[in-house]
Amino acid sequence: MPPTSDDRRDSQRVPFKFLVREPALGGSFEEKEGNLAIGGVYFAGGHPPAGARVEVRFIVPGHDVEIEARGEVVRVSRDGEKFGAHIRFTEIPVQSELALARFFQAR
């Protein structure tokens, strides 16, 4: 997602693939493409998130432990046929935050 003039995030974002599950819908995790930042993720899909919360899982390159985080939908955007979900992490283990910080620092 290209930065916009109203983009308030200071952290770098990188293209990424991750697994997302919407607790409001139940079911299993689905792979999504988008971008990753220290404070959250963005992904596009055919429908907007069903609820205000999502669960995210991914592996940071250079680390072999899967990161699991919970986040809240802070904004939904529309790009043609797709909806963009802008997610801010609300629950992420400290070790996972440190792994993310090291990953972004190394970039």
C-alpha positions in Angstrom: 0.0 0.0 0.0 1.6 3.3 -1.0 1.9 5.9 1.7 -0.6 8.7 1.6 -0.5 12.3 2.8 -2.7 11.3 5.8 -0.6 8.3 6.7 0.4 8.8 10.3 2.7 5.8 10.7 6.3 6.4 11.3 7.6 2.9 11.0 8.8 1.2 7.8 6.4 -1.2 6.1 7.4 -4.2 4.0 5.5 -6.5 1.7 4.6 -9.6 3.6 2.4 -12.7 3.6 0.7 -13.8 6.8 -2.2 -15.9 8.2 -5.3 -14.1 9.4 -8.3 -15.3 11.2 -11.4 -13.4 12.0 -12.7 -14.5 15.4 -16.2 -13.1 14.6 -16.4 -15.7 11.7 -14.7 -18.6 13.5 -13.0 -21.0 11.1 -9.4 -21.3 10.2 -6.6 -19.0 9.3 -6.3 -17.7 5.7 -3.2 -16.6 3.9 -3.3 -12.8 3.1 -0.8 -10.6 1.3 -0.2 -7.0 2.4 2.4 -5.3 4.4 3.9 -5.5 7.9 4.9 -2.7 10.2 6.1 -2.8 13.8 2.7 -1.8 15.0 0.4 -3.8 12.8 -0.4 -5.1 9.3 -2.4 -4.2 6.2 -4.0 -6.7 3.9 -6.5 -6.6 1.1 -9.4 -9.0 0.5 -12.7 -9.6 -1.2 -14.7 -8.5 1.8 -14.1 -6.2 4.8 -13.3 -7.8 8.1 -16.5 -9.1 9.8 -15.7 -7.8 13.2 -13.4 -5.3 15.0 -10.7 -7.9 15.9 -8.4 -10.2 14.0 -5.7 -12.8 14.8 -2.5 -12.8 12.8 0.3 -15.3 12.6 3.6 -15.1 10.7 7.3 -15.9 10.7 9.8 -13.1 10.6 12.8 -13.9 8.3 15.8 -14.9 10.3 13.6 -16.2 13.2 12.2 -19.7 13.3 9.4 -19.0 15.9 6.0 -18.1 14.6 4.6 -14.8 15.9 1.0 -14.7 17.0 -0.7 -11.4 17.6 -4.2 -10.0 18.0 -5.2 -6.7 16.5 -8.0 -4.3 16.0 -9.3 -3.0 12.7 -8.6 0.7 12.8 -9.8 1.5 9.3 -11.2 -0.2 6.2 -10.4 1.2 2.8 -11.7 0.4 -0.7 -9.6 -0.1 -3.8 -11.7 -1.1 -6.7 -13.1 -4.6 -6.0 -10.9 -5.1 -2.9 -11.2 -3.9 0.7 -8.1 -3.0 2.6 -8.0 -3.8 6.3 -5.7 -1.6 8.4 -4.9 -3.5 11.6 -3.1 -2.2 14.8 -1.6 -4.9 17.1 -3.3 -4.9 20.5 -1.8 -8.1 21.9 1.7 -9.2 21.0 4.2 -11.0 23.2 7.3 -8.9 24.2 9.6 -11.5 22.5 7.7 -11.1 19.3 7.9 -7.3 19.4 11.6 -7.5 19.9 11.9 -9.9 17.0 10.0 -7.5 14.8 12.2 -4.6 16.0 15.4 -6.5 15.1 14.0 -7.5 11.7 13.2 -3.9 10.8 16.5 -2.6 12.2 18.4 -5.1 10.0 16.6 -3.9 6.9 
